[in-house]
Amino acid sequence: MLSFPEYSRLSELGDKFILEVHSLNERRRMFCTVEYPLSFTGEEAVEIIKSLLPAGVPEGIGLCVARAFLRTVPPLVNPISYSEKSFKRNTLYESASEVYTLNDETIDSGVLPQGVITPLTRCYTQSCFPGQGGCYAPLCPNRVAGVDDDEQTRDTLQRLDRQASLKSMTSSHDTSLSSRSWTASMPREVLLNTADAEIKRQEAIHEIIYTEEDYVRDLVLLEELFATPLRTTQILDEERRDEFCNHVFNNYKEILDIHRGLCRDLQDRQSAAAVAAAGNRVGFVDGVGDIFQHHLPRFMAAYDRYGPRVILAEHSAKQEARKNVLFQNFIRDTEKLAECRKLPFRHFLILPVTRLQRYPLLIGAILKRTPNDHPDKAYLSACCDILKEIASNMDERTEETKKVLRLMQIQEAIRYKPSEESSYHMLQLLHPERRLLHEGPMTRRSQTGVETIDLHIFLFDHLLLMTKTKKTGSDKQVEYHISKRPIPLELLQVQDATEGFALGLRQLNTSLASPRGTGHLQSMTSPTAGLVMSAGSGQNQLHIHHLGKHGGDHLLYAKTADIRTTWKERIVAAKAAFERAHPENQAFEIRSLTDTTFTGSNAHGQTLNHGRVSCSIPFEGFNGIRMLAVGTNMGLWMGMEGDTTSMRQVLSLADIHQIAVLEAEHILHISYFEAGFCNNRTLVIAMKKRGMDSHFRALEPTCGDLRDPKNAKFLTTKSGLFGAKSPPPWFHTYKEFYIGADSFAIHLLKARVAVVCTRGFEIIDLDHLTMNRNLPDLSHPDFAPISQRDDVRPLAMFRSGPSQYLLCYNAFAFLVDSHGTLIQGSWIEWEGTPQSVAFCPPYVVAFDPRFIEVRHAESGRLIQILAGDHMRMLQFTTSAGMPTPLIHGCMSHPFKSGYQYVFQLTATFEPTF
């Protein structure tokens, strides 16, 4: 069945008219756009309506409909305050100089004007449709208009004009529009003897004076009708009354004081001209540029304070009206007062901004009509320059304030479940330094890959937030429901974008992909490789990794490849800016030891497999050359430190897990448990398991420097540390002891040995083996998280102060004193699940397979994240003679598929031993 739009219904035309006005204001801006964001000229209004109506309607119907929008109750259209002609006569003119705006109250109510436009009704003849030229019916609306129709249309327009003249009697102005012009105040004979250029100049001067009077009047109304009553009545709670009024009205009194002085000087100048004109109400004002130049210096500070914050004031007023019925009623009732001239509270609040924007136009009109040799010319030119500077500064700060406003809007629209309260508190959107860097819609797939979930994503200066949008209420307010746990920027990784951050590369560089492209790199490193992906959408996929045990991997889809690229660029820029903003958190840097030597089984174009790198150690070689030894599960490699090409395999031995060098003796060990300095002795400790027990032998070297020819005899003896009843001749047994538990590692303290075992940390005094003790005391309630969990594994123990120790597990770490008592407030919850831990005071360094986590040992504060795939610690060595602890690590090469990147973690600070 055919159906046609109901053009005769005012509500349907009004709905389409609103959409067209929104579209129009997205394409262009006017001088009053800030104050009236939905403004349009009378000419534009008529053109819009004509475009909505079918062809062949009578001429003038577009103007009739536009005027009907203004005269309905409530009206859909209002003239703005600057369109005095339309305002006085309460009608709409098809003019480019008369400006109108949509009525916010009518739009917010959702009830559009109701009515029927008779000339646009459908014909009663069933076979007569629009566009067919009409039928036999004498009043057929589909007929092309003839003479009789034109006469009828003129009668309709005349009737509407008579109604308009009646309504114009309710105008709040005492004088007519023409009475405010300069020419209306001057005798006719004077005008006839005055050049047209001077008349236009005097009109422009007169306009800036009487509009300045209007401006001061409205500022006084803002004070008397709004500001003072809100400060002195019970509309607002007393404890926040002053704070609210200071925020909303800001420094309006300062602006009022400035313009009272400016207006007084302008009036004095005009009065002096009137006296000289021998009785005329106004005379010839010679100039006003010097007056403005005298007052403009005070504009900068006043408007720079008021202008940028007016949008926040407006927002606060709207929020208060939504929550406070008394405030809402007060504003509504005050707006109805005759003094307000049907203008909303918003008009008075943002009036200083719009007035400042009009000054260049008003002064420019005078400047244009002022002769070049007139003294006022220089003053006016200088004023224009000053006003441009003031406006420019205000606009720049307003842009920043808009960002703050957006943060406030997001904060108010965030919704979360009770279980997500911790996620909400992470946002801190009202923090003074908070910034919104990017936002936009994206989608993700459900786990089954069938359902598409719409998301709205926010990138702030400290985290990324994924939300689901929902519109509620009659006004369709947008709510943002938290979808996933917020991702701190330190823990945010984007595939093919942020891989270089750990290496100090902080720019998006797509040329760093693997030889086979990003797909090959993804198959090796990306945990999202197993997620469901749709064919043909790879260009739009964004792989987000939230590092840590509380995170996850998210596969998002952008609408276009360009949008995806923009997100990558913004995230890379955000992470780089975050690091620049917190230089104190860059505690460590990764220094490459070798990045292209050790390949794996999946190295592209390589047939040699070096095995998995498991350990490394630097040492001093022949003639003082610094050397590097690297162990893998397929042998031992050596080369000069810093020279990747010099690495050569020197020993073919399976499963090398540890390397130690005794510098004084020039001994390199590859089969031991721990080596280092303890109790003023150089010790090598070996372990052998016997059933459930762990047996240890502490050996002290006695061979001296093996490079000395007189010690060459020791080189002929080969035996393991536990291979015989007695140790090799170059060692002697210092102590032997055992632990009745499975042991994982040993740490050499200053005078004792800490054995890491299933019971925790066994403290061994090598001089008093019967005085061993175990830390912590698992029967104490403070350590219940250890005894109540089966997945907790001890990793390392470090001395962190004169009488306190740092105990590290794979789930957490904490400090105890010399008696084993927990130091309150020292509990650290790891972001990841570390496999090994190092200590470089005051920071503890935890190696998770996907990142290195650096925390302050005492406060527990997260300091730094260095991300990488297959991350592991190769070596941690510290001694009294070392300026900084030695920390080596390894990870998959971020840009060269199949290669292992061996590095040293270099401190950027002086360790506090």
ZADOTI-211708 format. One record per residue (C-alpha): x, z, y. Coordinates in steps of 0.1 Angstrom, whole numbers, plus 2048, in hexadecimal, padded with zeros to 3 digits. Layout:
XZY...
This chain:
80080080080E7F682281481283B81F81185F82E82C87681483F88A8218358AC8038448BD80B8678B281F8798CC82F8908B283D87389E84B8628BC8598838C886B8898A787C8678A988386B8CE89788C8C68AC87A8AC8B485E8C48BE8768E08D68888C88E58668BE8E885C8E38FB87C8EC9148778D091D8558DE92285E90392587B91B91788393E92189995A9088B394E90F8B192891F8D39279018E49368E78CD9268F68BF9068D68AB8FF8D289A9218C78779298BC86294789985894D8A38349478B283D92589285091C87C83292289481B9108948328F186F8338F086C80D8F48848098D686D8208C184D80D8C98427EC8B98457CB8CB8287C18E181D7E38EF8117E291382B7E492E82F80893C82681A91B84A82591784983693882784693183485491085386292183E87393C82788092184589191084B8A39318278AE93881D8BB91681A8E09108348EA9068488CC9148618B98FE8748AD91D87F8BF93C8918B395B8B38C49618B88D99808CC8BD9918AF8A498F89C8B39AC8858969B187889898D8788BE98F8638C09AE8498A69A38498B097F84B88C9728648749628738579748818389638A283D9778C683F96E8CB85B9888B087297B8BC88795D8A789A9438AD8AF92489A8B99058888DA90689B8F28EF87D9098EA8678EC8DE8818E08C68899028B886590A8B38628EB89C8408E38AB8418C28BE8288B68D88078AC8C97F18908D67E686C8D27F184F8E87D283A8E97E28188F17F881C8D27DC8248BA7D680D89C7BB7F389E79A7FC88C79A7D987D7A77DD8597BA7BC8587CB7C087A7EE7CD87980A7D289381E7B389B80279A8927F77938B67D67A68B57B279E8AA78F7998B878A7BD8C27887BF8E879F7DE8E97B67D48CC7D77E78D17EA7CC8BE7E27B08D87FC7A48F07F47B49117E179E92A7D67A294E7BA7BA9457D17CF9317EA7D194E7CE7DD9657C47F894B7E88039487EC80696E7CD81B96F7DC8329547FC8359677EA83D9877D68589767F686796880686698B7E88789997EC89497F81189598880989A9AD7F38B89A480E8C898F8288C29AA8168DC9BF8248F79A88488EE9B285D90C9B986F8FC9D68629029F986E8E1A0786B8BE9FB8888AA9EE88B895A0D88C8B3A248AE8BEA158BF89EA1F8D589CA3D8C287EA4C8A1891A4A8B08ABA628BD893A7C8AA881A978A385CA918B5851AB08D5863AA58D3852A838CE830A938EE835AA7903841A8991682BA72909828A4E92B834A41929854A5690585AA4B90F858A2792D86FA2E917889A3F8FE887A2291A88EA099268ABA1E9038B8A228FD8B69FC91C8CB9F49118E5A0D8ED8E9A028F68E79DD90F9039E38F39189F28DE9119D28FC91B9BD90093C9CE8DB9429CC8DB93D9A68F99539A28E696E9B58C896899D8E096C97F8EA98E98D8C899B9998B198D97E8C898F95F8E99A39628DD9C19768BD9C89618D19C59408EB9DE94C8D19F79598B49F69408B0A0091C8AE9DC90F8D19DF9008DF9FE8EE8F1A14906911A168F29179F08F29049E79129239E39299379D190E91B9B89099169B292E93B9AF93593D99591991F98192392298294994798594B95598296E93797297E93998B99B95C97E9A494E95A9A49309659B99489769D295D9569D593F93F9DB92E9569F394D953A0994F92EA0492A929A0B92C93FA2A94992AA3893690AA30917917A4192B922A6093A8FFA629188F0A60909908A79924900A9291C8DBA8D8F88E2A938FF8F4AB49148D6ABF8F78BFAB68E18CFAD18C58DFABD8C58CAA9D8C38DEA7D8E38CEA728FD8BAA8391C8A6A7C9338BAA669558ADA6C9648B9A4B9638D3A2F9848CBA1D9978E7A2F97D900A2597F8F7A009A58F7A019A491AA0F98D9279F39999129D59B89289CC9A09439C198E92B9AA9A99289909AA94C98398595198697993297499693395B98795595196294C95296092894797192892595D94791A93B93C92493392C90393B94E8F292495F90B90894690390E94C8DE90C9728E28EC96F8F68DC95A8DA8E79728BF8DA98F8D38B897E8D88B69788B38BC99C8AB8AD9AF8C98889A98D088B9BB8F28A79A58FD8949868F187499090488899992389997792587896591E86597893988097595388294F94D85D94D95686395C97985D94499688194A9A288F93B98287C91A98987691596489B91595D8A892793E8C094493E8DA92C9318D99189518E49379668FE94194C91192194B90A91796F92E91F97B93C9069619248EA96B9298F199094F8EE98C94A8CD97B9358C099894E8C99B39648AA9AC9458949AF9398A49CF95B8A69E09638839D39438759E394F884A059738779FF9668549F7953852A1996F863A2E98584BA429AA84AA399B4857A5C99C874A5B9AD897A599958A1A3D9A2886A269C2899A1D9AF8B9A189968A9A019B08979EC9C38B79E79A28C99DD99B8AE9C39BD8B39B49B98D99B39968D69A39A38BE9899BE8D797F9A58F397E98D8DF9699A98D39529B58F794B99290294598B8E692D9AA8ED9199A191291697D90990E9898F48F099A9138E397B9288EA96690F8D697C9168B997693B8BD9519358BF95292089F96393E88E94895589A92D93D88D93E93B86B94296086991D96587091394A85692995783A91696581C9249767FE91A9897DF9229AF7DB93D9A57C294D98E7DD9519A97F79779A97F49779847F996398881997A9A282799898A82198997283B98E98785A97F96A86F97D97F88F9A298888F9B097E8B29CA9678A29B195688A9AF93088C99991687B9AF8F88739978E18609758E184F95F8C883D94A8C081F9588B97FC94B8BA7D99568C77B894B8C179493D8DC77E9508E575E93B8CC74A9438B176391E8A87669128BB7859218B57A89238D37BE9248CF7E493D8E57F69468EB81A96B8F481D97C9078399A19078409AC9248559CE92E8619D19478449BC93B8289A59208199819288129689157FC94391A80392190C7FA90A9048178E590F8188CC90A8348B392683989693085088091B86689D91187C8B290685E8CF91D8658EE9148508FC92E83991E92C82891E93D8069409467F89469307DA9699397CF9819557D899394C7F89B693D7F39D194C8099E8931817A069418059F493B7E49E59197EC9F48FB7DC9E88D77DE9F58BE7C5A0A8A27D3A0C8B47F4A1C8D77F4A358D47D8A528D47F0A4A8F4803A6090A7ECA7D8F37F4A778F3819A658D181BA478D7830A398B5836A2189F822A37884813A2786E7F9A4785C7F2A5487A7DFA3E8727C1A4D86C79FA57849794A37845781A2285179EA0D86F7A39FA86C782A1A87176EA2388F783A0189E77EA0389B759A228B0759A1B8CB7729F68CD77B9DF8E676B9C28D07769CC8B47609B38BF7469968C175E97A8A875D98088A77496B86C77B9788497789818387989818587AD9A68607AB9AC8557CF99386F7DB99E88D7C59AE8AC7D59BF8C37BC9BF8E77CA9D39027B99CC9277C09EB9377B39E99597A29D496B7889B796D7A09B89487A89B19287959B39027989998EE7AA9938C87A99818BE7C897489C7D397588E7F795D87380397A85B80A99F8598039A685D82999387E8299A888A80B9C888181D9BC89383C9B68B28289D98B08199E98AB83B9D68C984A9DE8E082DA038D782FA038DC8549F08FD850A0A90A837A278FF84DA1791086CA11930858A3693184EA4192B872A2994687EA3995F865A5E959865A6497D85AA53974839A6D959830A8297281DA9195A804A9B936803AA09207E4AC49117E3AC98F57CAAE38FA7AFADB8DB79BABC8C679CAC38A7788AD98B376CAC28C3753AA78AD745A8B8B572EA7A8A2712A6289172BA7C885745A74862750A8E848746AA5862736AAF864711AC4884713AB28A570FAC68C371CAAC8DC710A9A8F7723AB190973CAB092E735ACD93F748AE9939761B0694B771B2094278CB4494C788B66945796B7A92B783B9D91E784BAE91F7A6B919327B4B789167B0B549227AFB4491778EB2191877FB1891E75AAF591474EAE791C72CACB90A71BABC90B6F8AD48EF6EFAF58FB6FCB0A90671AB138F0739B2D8F7753B368E6774B418ED797B278FF7ACB158E77C3B228C87B1B058BC79BB1A89F78DB358B677FB1E8C8766B2B8C3742B218D2721B3D8E9715B2B8FA6F7B118EE6DFAFE90D6D5AD99126CFAC492A6E2ADA9386FDAC6952710AE0966723B01960735B1897A744B3A978754B53995756B66989775B849A0771B8A99774CB7E973750B67978732B4696372FB2C972717B0F95E709B049786EFAFD99A6FCAE09AF70BAED9BA72DB0E9BA740B179CB760B249E9772B18A0C769B26A2F76CB46A2177CB4CA0B75EB489E6755B329E5737B249CB71FB069D870CAFB9C86ECADB9CF6D8AD19CB6B4AAE9D26A6AAB9E6686A879E967DA739F769AA93A056AAAAA9F66C3ACF9FE6BEAE79FA6DBB0D9F86DEB1D9FD701B3F9EC702B5A9EE71CB749D271FB989DC719BA99BA717BB29B573BBB299274BBB197972EBC295F744BE1974743BF8967727C0098971BBDB98E712BD996D6FEBDA9816DEBB698B6E4BAA9676E4BB29626BFB9897C6B4B749716B0B5898A6A7B369936B4B2E9B26C7B199BF6AAB2A9AA68FB419C4682B459EA680B5D9E869DB5A9D26BCB729B56C5B959C16CEB8F9B96F3B749D46F4B709F86EAB50A096E3B46A206FFB25A2D6F2B0CA256D7AE7A2F6D8AC5A246CDAA1A246D8A84A296C0A70A0B6CFA729E66D3A889DF6F2A869C170AAA29C6723ABB9DE732AC29E6756AE39F7761ADDA1177BAF8A2378EAFFA3D774AE5A37759AD6A1C744AB1A13745AA4A03725A849EF729A6F9F4709A4B9F66FDA49A1B708A53A1272BA75A1A739A8DA30725AA8A4073CAC9A44729AE5A5A736B04A4C724B17A6D729AFAA8271CAE7A6D702AD1A8B6F8AC3A8D71BAAFA6D71BA8DA6B72CA70A5272DA5FA4474CA43A45755A30A62746A12A4E7379FEA6E7329FCA737579DBA667679EEA537819FBA3B7679DAA367559DAA1075E9F9A0D7479EBA207299C8A1172B9D49EC72A9E29DA70C9F09BC720A089D1736A2D9CB72FA4A9DC740A639C4751A7D9D6765A889F6777A9C9F8797AA9A147ACA99A0F7CEAA5A2D7E1AB8A4E7DEA9EA5E7C9A84A437BFA81A277A6A6DA077A5A5CA02783A509DE77EA379D2764A279B075FA079BB770A139D378BA309E7799A33A0A7A8A4CA237B5A54A457A5A6BA617B0A88A7079DA6FA85789A5AA6777FA3DA70796A2AA537A5A30A4E7CAA0DA4A7D8A05A2A7EAA21A177D9A0CA047BEA119DF7BF9F99C67AFA099A57A89F89857B2A06975793A11980770A37982773A4E97D755A6D98B766A7599E786A939A279DA9A9BA7B9AAB9B27DAAA39D17F0A8B9D5801A7A9B97EEA6F9B57C9A6F9927BCA579897A0A5996878CA3795B781A3893A76DA2892978CA3893B7AAA509557B6A3F9737C6A529887E0A459AA7EAA519C77FEA5A9E27E4A4D9FF7F8A2E9F280AA259D87EFA1E9BE80AA1F99A7FFA3C98A811A42968803A3694F7E8A4D9347DAA3991D7C4A459077A8A3C8FE784A4D90E766A5E92777DA7594076CA92957775AB494E765ACA969773AC898A786AE999C78DAF19B77A5B0E9CF7AAB1E9E57C4B379CA7CEB1D9AE7D3B109A97F6AEF99D7E9AE099C7C6AE497C7B3AC396B7A9AC294A797AA293878DA9591777FA75903782A698E077BA768C8795A598C37AEA6089E7B4A74892796A5F893776A718A2758A8E8B276BA958D776DA9E8E4790AB890078EABB9157AEAC89347BEAB094B7D1AC39527F1AB9970807AB596982CAB998E835AD29AA82FAC89BD810AC39E3815AD49F37F8
